[in-house]
Amino acid sequence: MKVRPSAHRVSPEYIAKYNAAIDLMKRLPADDPRNFMQQANIHCAYCNGAYDQPGQGSLDLQVHNSWLFFPFHRWYLYFYERILGKLIGDPTFALPFWNWDNPKGMTIPPMFLDSKAAIYDSKRNQDNLKAVVDLGMTGNKDPLQVVANNLTIMYSEMIRGNADVYDFMGQPYREGTAVNPGPGSSERGSHTAIHVFVGDPREPSGEDLGNFYSAGRDPLFYCHHANVDRMWTLWQYFLPSNKVPDKRITDPDFLNASFLFYDENAQLVRVTVKDTLDNLRMGYDFERVDLPWLDYRPPPQTLKAKIIRTGTTAPKAETLFPLKLEKVVRFQVSKAKKGKADELLVLENITVDTTKFLKFDVFVNDEDDNALELDKAAYAGTYAQVPHKTANKTATTSIRLKLTDLYDDMDIGDDDTIVVTLVPRHQGPGVTIGGIKVIENPPATSSS
């Protein structure tokens, strides 16, 4: 059993072996499918509009922003890891994971900063090489507050904000489905944040990590996605269900979806989603490290008077939508039921310019209006995307945010409305939201 180590805890011997493997991969002939650039281009091919869906006209093939996100990247790293092991003659070699969900790992792993190393990439944000990662992309400069924000985000996207398996995994994506049916909480949260945090603003499209087409050219990409993959394993097997009734997807369109990869022997193989559902069966595990976000529930909110005053002055949502989100906006939304209830906030028909980094945060009944701090009951979740190419340069998606635990953490009383605040973290236009509503959490059904 291979054990993927935490990148901040590896030995000098491991670093030397890792660099040797990447160096050998870069030295392979350019037409060898195991070559470093050939491997990097896999991400471009599946993720940047390179191919259309067979028999579906000009509909793009895209593995992001849907239920294919986790399985595709798991297979991608699986073969990448095996190729590296083959090149150095060590079948036990395992990729490191960048433990950005733990304060001890919330900086770029130092081994990636050696400019003479094979795993170095010059196209990274020079201001962030030693900075604390900002998973919220709030721009807050207080490192202690950034860590608190990060832990809140992890708790939200892994535990608090999901009502069913699709809220975490992403929405169904079948033959004939338009791209970006809906990203899961982890994909649009911490995953996207790391891409944008590392990508180089000096480059025209945020290369390397800051754009899907070029992300695989930075060895740090695979270290980042090893932790994304770890998040899937943690969510499946180690976290409380938190009222998610079933963490399995039994739909055959999901289980039988397949991808083509070259293996360590340069042989083309077809693999399916159903064979990705257990990392142990695939022959690897992760080093055990602490999960400080596991119990990082925000403190209860106590002030209600200001929220009541704000609610009486905020416009009703139906008077604002469709909404071009270019500045902070606050409005009232009617609840499905009075008081504390099992409810979801649904943001519908979010039309985005896919070529841009876009992100906005959602707050409910925020008592202090300080958007730089996320460690509070009012933080409901986020939407964000990594820039990428699509045929139409736009995509339309929707997200759901579970409100049940949020209500438990504030004095909701017998209110029949909530005050929602949307805070864009990007600059300029690029996002239009078609509508917003609160619905009751539907009864549990089979994930098929």
C-alpha positions in Angstrom: 0.0 0.0 0.0 1.4 3.4 -1.0 1.1 6.1 1.5 1.0 9.7 0.2 2.9 11.9 2.6 2.2 15.5 3.8 4.4 17.7 1.7 5.5 19.8 4.7 6.7 16.7 6.5 8.8 14.8 3.9 12.4 14.0 4.3 15.4 15.2 2.3 15.6 11.7 0.8 12.0 11.9 -0.4 12.6 15.3 -1.9 15.6 14.1 -3.8 13.7 11.0 -5.1 10.7 13.2 -6.1 12.9 15.6 -8.0 14.7 12.8 -9.7 11.4 11.3 -10.9 10.1 14.7 -12.3 13.5 15.3 -14.0 13.3 11.9 -15.7 9.7 12.6 -16.8 10.8 15.9 -18.3 13.7 14.2 -20.2 11.4 11.7 -21.9 11.0 12.1 -25.7 8.5 14.8 -26.5 6.2 12.3 -28.2 6.3 9.9 -25.3 2.8 10.1 -23.6 4.5 9.9 -20.2 6.5 13.0 -20.9 6.0 15.9 -18.5 4.3 18.2 -21.0 2.2 15.4 -22.5 1.0 14.6 -19.0 0.3 18.3 -18.4 -1.7 18.5 -21.6 -4.1 15.9 -20.3 -5.6 18.5 -18.1 -5.9 20.9 -21.0 -7.6 18.3 -23.2 -10.3 17.3 -20.7 -10.7 20.7 -19.1 -10.4 23.5 -21.6 -12.8 22.8 -24.4 -10.4 20.8 -26.6 -13.1 18.2 -27.4 -16.8 18.1 -28.1 -19.1 15.5 -26.8 -19.5 12.8 -29.5 -22.7 13.1 -31.4 -23.8 16.3 -29.5 -22.8 19.0 -31.9 -20.7 21.7 -30.4 -21.3 20.8 -26.7 -18.0 20.8 -24.9 -16.5 17.9 -23.0 -15.6 19.2 -19.5 -14.8 17.3 -16.3 -14.9 20.3 -14.0 -18.0 21.7 -12.2 -19.9 18.4 -12.1 -19.8 14.9 -10.5 -16.9 13.9 -12.7 -14.5 16.3 -10.9 -13.3 14.0 -8.2 -13.1 10.7 -10.2 -11.3 12.2 -13.2 -8.6 13.8 -11.1 -8.2 10.7 -9.0 -7.4 8.6 -12.1 -5.2 11.4 -13.4 -3.0 11.4 -10.3 -3.1 7.6 -10.1 -1.4 7.2 -13.5 0.9 10.2 -13.0 2.1 8.6 -9.7 2.7 5.2 -11.3 4.7 6.8 -14.2 7.0 8.6 -11.7 7.5 5.3 -9.7 8.3 3.4 -12.9 10.9 6.0 -14.0 12.8 5.7 -10.7 12.3 2.0 -10.3 10.2 2.4 -7.1 6.7 1.0 -7.3 6.0 2.3 -3.8 6.6 5.9 -4.7 3.6 8.1 -3.7 2.9 11.7 -4.5 2.9 14.2 -1.6 -0.2 16.1 -0.7 -0.2 19.8 0.1 -1.9 19.9 3.5 -3.4 23.4 3.0 -6.4 22.5 5.3 -4.1 22.5 8.3 -2.4 25.7 9.7 1.0 23.8 9.6 0.6 23.4 5.8 -1.0 26.7 4.9 2.0 27.9 2.9 3.5 26.6 -0.4 5.6 23.6 0.6 9.2 24.8 0.9 10.6 22.1 -1.5 8.7 23.7 -4.4 10.6 27.0 -3.9 14.1 25.8 -4.8 14.7 27.3 -8.2 17.2 24.6 -9.1 14.7 21.8 -8.4 12.8 19.9 -11.1 9.6 20.6 -9.3 10.1 24.4 -9.4 8.0 26.6 -11.7 8.8 30.2 -12.2 5.1 31.0 -13.2 3.8 31.5 -9.7 2.6 34.5 -7.8 5.8 35.9 -6.3 3.8 37.7 -3.5 2.4 34.4 -2.3 5.5 32.2 -2.2 5.7 32.3 1.6 2.3 33.8 2.4 -0.4 32.1 4.3 -2.9 30.7 1.7 -6.1 32.7 1.6 -8.8 30.0 0.9 -11.4 32.8 1.1 -9.6 35.1 -1.3 -10.8 38.0 1.0 -7.6 40.0 0.7 -7.3 40.0 4.5 -3.6 40.7 5.5 -3.9 39.4 9.1 -2.4 35.9 9.0 -4.2 34.8 12.2 -7.6 35.9 10.7 -6.7 34.3 7.4 -6.1 31.0 9.2 -9.4 31.4 11.0 -11.2 32.1 7.7 -9.5 29.0 6.2 -10.7 26.7 8.9 -14.2 28.1 8.7 -14.2 27.5 4.9 -13.1 23.9 5.4 -15.8 23.2 8.0 -18.4 24.8 5.8 -17.6 23.0 2.6 -16.9 19.6 4.2 -19.6 19.5 6.9 -22.0 22.4 7.3 -23.0 23.4 3.9 -24.1 20.2 2.2 -27.6 18.7 2.1 -26.9 15.7 -0.2 -24.1 13.9 -2.1 -24.4 16.2 -5.1 -23.8 19.3 -3.0 -20.3 18.0 -2.3 -19.6 15.9 -5.4 -21.1 18.2 -8.1 -24.2 17.9 -10.1 -25.0 15.2 -12.7 -23.2 15.5 -16.1 -24.5 13.1 -18.7 -24.3 12.9 -22.5 -26.0 15.9 -23.9 -25.6 18.0 -20.7 -24.2 21.5 -21.1 -20.9 22.2 -19.4 -20.8 23.3 -15.7 -24.1 21.9 -14.4 -22.9 22.7 -10.9 -19.7 22.4 -8.9 -19.5 20.8 -5.5 -18.6 22.7 -2.4 -15.0 21.6 -2.3 -14.3 22.2 -6.0 -15.7 25.7 -6.0 -14.1 26.5 -2.6 -10.7 25.5 -1.4 -9.8 23.8 -4.7 -10.4 26.9 -6.8 -8.7 29.2 -4.2 -5.4 27.3 -4.4 -5.4 27.5 -8.2 -5.8 31.3 -8.1 -3.5 31.8 -5.1 -0.6 30.2 -6.9 -1.2 31.4 -10.5 1.0 34.2 -11.7 -0.7 37.6 -12.2 2.2 38.6 -14.4 1.0 36.1 -17.0 -1.8 37.0 -19.4 -4.1 34.2 -18.2 -2.8 33.5 -14.7 -0.5 30.7 -15.9 0.4 28.2 -14.8 -1.8 27.1 -11.9 -4.3 29.9 -12.4 -5.8 28.5 -15.6 -7.1 25.0 -16.5 -5.1 24.8 -19.8 -1.7 25.3 -18.1 -2.3 24.1 -14.5 -0.6 20.7 -15.2 2.6 22.4 -16.1 3.3 23.2 -12.5 4.4 20.2 -10.4 2.6 21.8 -7.5 -0.7 21.1 -9.3 -0.4 17.4 -8.6 0.5 18.1 -4.9 -2.5 20.3 -4.6 -4.8 17.8 -6.2 -3.5 15.0 -4.0 -5.0 17.0 -1.1 -8.2 17.6 -3.1 -8.3 13.8 -3.5 -7.8 13.4 0.2 -10.8 15.6 0.8 -12.9 13.2 -1.1 -11.7 10.3 1.0 -12.2 12.2 4.2 -15.7 13.1 3.2 -16.6 9.6 2.2 -15.3 7.7 5.1 -14.1 9.8 8.0 -16.6 12.7 8.5 -19.9 12.7 10.3 -22.8 12.3 7.9 -24.2 15.6 9.1 -27.6 14.5 7.8 -26.4 13.7 4.3 -28.4 10.5 4.0 -26.3 8.7 1.5 -22.8 9.5 0.3 -23.0 7.1 -2.6 -24.0 7.8 -6.2 -25.5 4.7 -7.8 -26.6 6.3 -11.1 -25.1 4.1 -13.9 -24.4 7.3 -15.9 -22.0 8.2 -13.2 -20.5 4.8 -12.4 -20.0 3.8 -16.1 -18.5 7.1 -17.2 -15.0 6.4 -18.5 -11.7 8.2 -19.3 -8.6 7.3 -21.4 -5.1 7.6 -19.9 -1.7 6.3 -20.7 -0.3 4.0 -18.0 3.3 3.7 -16.7 4.1 1.4 -19.7 2.8 4.0 -22.2 -0.2 1.8 -23.0 -3.6 3.5 -23.5 -6.1 2.2 -21.1 -9.8 3.0 -20.5 -10.9 3.4 -16.8 -14.3 4.0 -15.2 -15.7 6.1 -12.4 -16.9 3.0 -10.5 -13.4 1.9 -9.9 -12.4 5.1 -8.2 -14.7 5.0 -5.3 -12.3 3.5 -2.8 -8.7 4.8 -2.7 -7.5 1.7 -0.7 -8.7 -0.6 -3.5 -6.6 1.5 -5.9 -3.6 0.8 -3.7 -2.9 4.0 -1.9 -3.6 5.8 1.4 -2.7 9.1 3.0 -0.5 9.9 5.9 -2.7 10.7 8.9 -2.6 14.3 10.1 -4.8 16.4 12.3 -8.0 17.9 11.1 -8.3 21.1 13.0 -11.3 22.2 11.0 -13.4 19.2 12.0 -15.0 21.0 15.0 -14.5 24.5 13.8 -18.1 25.5 14.0 -18.5 29.3 14.1 -19.5 30.9 17.4 -23.3 31.6 17.8 -24.5 34.9 16.6 -26.3 36.9 19.4 -27.2 40.3 18.0 -30.6 40.5 16.4 -31.7 44.1 16.6 -29.4 45.3 13.8 -30.5 42.5 11.5 -34.2 43.4 12.1 -33.4 47.0 11.2 -31.4 46.0 8.1 -34.3 43.7 7.1 -36.8 46.5 7.1 -34.6 48.6 4.7 -33.2 46.0 2.4 -35.1 45.5 -0.9 -36.9 42.3 -1.7 -35.0 39.9 -3.9 -37.6 39.8 -6.6 -37.1 43.5 -7.2 -33.3 43.0 -8.0 -33.0 39.8 -10.0 -31.7 39.0 -12.6 -28.7 40.6 -10.9 -25.4 41.6 -12.4 -23.1 41.2 -9.5 -20.4 43.9 -9.6 -20.6 45.2 -6.0 -21.8 44.2 -2.5 -25.6 43.8 -2.5 -28.0 43.1 0.3 -31.7 42.0 0.1 -34.5 40.1 1.7 -35.5 36.6 0.7 -38.7 34.9 1.9 -38.2 31.7 3.9 -40.1 28.5 3.0 -41.2 28.1 6.7 -41.0 30.5 9.7 -38.2 30.2 12.2 -35.7 27.4 12.4 -36.2 24.9 9.6 -34.4 22.5 7.4 -33.9 24.8 4.4 -31.6 25.5 1.4 -30.6 28.7 -0.2 -30.7 28.2 -4.0 -28.9 30.6 -6.4 -30.2 29.8 -9.9 -29.0 30.5 -13.4 -25.6 31.8 -12.5 -24.2 32.9 -15.8 -20.5 33.4 -15.8 -17.7 34.5 -18.2 -15.6 31.3 -18.1 -12.4 33.1 -19.2 -12.2 35.1 -15.9 -11.6 34.3 -12.2 -14.9 34.9 -10.6 -15.9 34.5 -6.9 -18.6 35.7 -4.6 -19.4 34.9 -1.0 -22.8 34.5 0.6 -23.8 35.7 4.1 -27.1 35.4 5.8 -28.3 37.8 8.5 -24.8 39.1 8.9 -24.6 41.3 12.1 -21.3 43.2 11.5 -21.0 43.4 7.7 -17.2 42.7 7.9 -16.6 40.7 4.8 -13.0 40.2 5.6 -13.9 37.8 8.4 -15.6 34.5 7.6 -15.4 32.8 11.0 -19.0 33.7 12.0 -22.4 32.1 11.9 -23.6 34.3 9.0 -21.1 32.8 6.5 -23.2 30.5 4.2 -20.7 29.6 1.5 -19.2 30.6 -1.8 -19.1 30.3 -5.6 -15.8 30.5 -7.5 -14.3 29.4 -10.7 -10.8 28.9 -12.3 -10.5 30.6 -15.7 -10.9 28.2 -18.6 -12.0 28.1 -22.2 -15.5 27.0 -23.4 -17.0 27.1 -26.9 -19.4 30.0 -25.9 -17.2 31.7 -23.4 -20.1 31.6 -20.9 -21.7 28.9 -18.8 -24.8 28.8 -16.6 -24.9 26.9 -13.3 -26.6 26.9 -10.0 -25.6 26.2 -6.4 -27.3 25.2 -3.1 -26.3 26.2 0.4 -27.7 24.4 3.4 -29.1 26.8 6.0 -30.1 24.4 8.7 -27.0 24.6 10.9 -26.7 28.3 10.2 -30.1 28.9 11.7 -29.1 26.8 14.7 -26.2 29.2 15.2 -28.3 32.4 15.3 -31.5 33.8 16.8 -33.8 33.2 13.9 -36.9 33.4 16.1 -40.1 33.1 14.0 -38.7 35.1 11.1 -40.3 34.5 7.7 -37.5 36.3 5.8 -33.7 36.3 5.8 -31.3 39.1 4.8 -28.8 37.8 2.2 -25.5 39.7 1.4 -23.5 38.8 -1.7 -19.9 39.9 -1.7 -18.0 39.7 -5.0 -14.3 39.0 -4.6 -13.5 39.5 -8.3 -13.1 42.9 -10.1 -15.6 44.1 -12.7 -18.4 42.3 -14.5 -18.6 38.6 -15.3 -21.4 37.2 -13.1 -25.2 37.4 -13.6 -27.5 35.6 -11.1 -30.9 34.8 -12.5 -32.7 34.2 -9.2 -32.5 33.3 -5.6 -34.9 31.5 -3.3 -35.2 29.5 -0.1 -36.7 26.0 -0.3 -37.3 23.2 2.1 -34.7 20.5 2.1 -36.3 17.8 0.0 -36.8 14.4 1.6 -33.9 11.9 1.2 -34.0 9.8 -2.0 -31.6 7.3 -3.6 -28.6 9.0 -5.3 -29.5 7.7 -8.7 
